[in-house]
């Protein structure tokens, strides 16, 4: 029996990363490698321009094929933010898909899922996509009718939508009695002859 892994939308998963690298060899040839073992790479070649173009296209293909997951952890954070040791931050914000490539070196392309806080701190990073934030469902449906004695929001004097006792109709409204949150304490009867 085969069991498929099912991912719930609220379950956090590790951020993914794909790295495409050009490695030089002693015989003046170079090869391209990918962090995904299933990817097919060209043979060793002396044509470095062709290998660089292939590596850039291959990294772009990984970025295009990747479905950005809004519930993924930051890949940079899983590496203890080693890519930006000078800036101490906490991972937060939306998940972004970035491409990191230093054009002066021109040997490594990385596509990563990182958080909104780490992305601007990473050198030579370009944001490719942003995960959509899940929509928040309101407690009341939009079609619910307002009560007739409700005060319009424009007349509220306290910011943030809270109402004060001075606003709204002053019809015989009494505040509900407050109940104690403590559990009732039962007193124990003492038997005669017992002392403290």
MODAHU-V697745 format. One record per residue. N is the residue number from 1. PSI is psi in degrees with one decimal (NA if undefined). Layout:
N|PSI / N|PSI
This chain:
1|135.3 / 2|131.7 / 3|125.0 / 4|140.5 / 5|123.6 / 6|134.7 / 7|123.5 / 8|151.2 / 9|-18.0 / 10|-7.0 / 11|128.2 / 12|136.6 / 13|154.7 / 14|144.7 / 15|143.8 / 16|159.0 / 17|140.6 / 18|132.5 / 19|126.5 / 20|126.5 / 21|139.5 / 22|127.3 / 23|127.9 / 24|151.6 / 25|164.9 / 26|-21.0 / 27|19.3 / 28|26.9 / 29|169.2 / 30|159.5 / 31|156.8 / 32|136.2 / 33|153.3 / 34|147.5 / 35|-14.9 / 36|113.9 / 37|-25.8 / 38|-12.0 / 39|141.3 / 40|129.8 / 41|153.9 / 42|163.3 / 43|165.0 / 44|144.4 / 45|157.7 / 46|-8.8 / 47|88.3 / 48|-35.1 / 49|-40.8 / 50|-40.1 / 51|-39.3 / 52|-42.7 / 53|-41.0 / 54|-44.5 / 55|-41.5 / 56|-43.3 / 57|-37.6 / 58|-42.7 / 59|-40.7 / 60|-36.2 / 61|-39.2 / 62|-42.0 / 63|-38.7 / 64|-37.4 / 65|-20.4 / 66|131.1 / 67|117.5 / 68|127.8 / 69|118.6 / 70|-14.8 / 71|21.0 / 72|147.0 / 73|158.9 / 74|126.2 / 75|-38.8 / 76|-42.3 / 77|-33.6 / 78|-20.4 / 79|15.4 / 80|34.2 / 81|40.0 / 82|-19.5 / 83|-17.3 / 84|67.6 / 85|-22.9 / 86|-20.5 / 87|109.3 / 88|112.4 / 89|169.4 / 90|134.9 / 91|131.2 / 92|163.4 / 93|-173.3 / 94|159.3 / 95|133.2 / 96|150.6 / 97|120.6 / 98|158.1 / 99|123.9 / 100|124.5 / 101|124.2 / 102|109.4 / 103|-21.9 / 104|-33.5 / 105|-47.7 / 106|30.2 / 107|-19.0 / 108|132.4 / 109|128.2 / 110|130.7 / 111|124.3 / 112|151.5 / 113|112.5 / 114|169.2 / 115|166.4 / 116|-26.1 / 117|-41.2 / 118|-30.7 / 119|-47.6 / 120|-14.4 / 121|-12.9 / 122|128.9 / 123|139.9 / 124|37.9 / 125|138.5 / 126|127.1 / 127|124.5 / 128|-36.0 / 129|156.1 / 130|134.0 / 131|139.7 / 132|135.1 / 133|137.6 / 134|140.4 / 135|139.7 / 136|129.8 / 137|132.8 / 138|159.1 / 139|-32.4 / 140|142.0 / 141|153.3 / 142|-22.5 / 143|-1.8 / 144|136.7 / 145|144.7 / 146|144.3 / 147|154.0 / 148|-30.3 / 149|10.2 / 150|145.6 / 151|131.1 / 152|148.8 / 153|-28.5 / 154|-22.5 / 155|-6.0 / 156|135.6 / 157|-12.5 / 158|128.6 / 159|156.1 / 160|5.6 / 161|4.1 / 162|147.0 / 163|147.5 / 164|161.6 / 165|-24.8 / 166|-20.8 / 167|155.8 / 168|172.5 / 169|145.4 / 170|35.4 / 171|163.3 / 172|73.8 / 173|127.9 / 174|145.6 / 175|142.1 / 176|148.2 / 177|140.1 / 178|140.1 / 179|147.0 / 180|144.6 / 181|-13.0 / 182|146.8 / 183|143.2 / 184|137.4 / 185|129.4 / 186|129.4 / 187|142.8 / 188|134.6 / 189|140.9 / 190|139.4 / 191|149.8 / 192|141.5 / 193|-10.5 / 194|139.1 / 195|167.3 / 196|NA
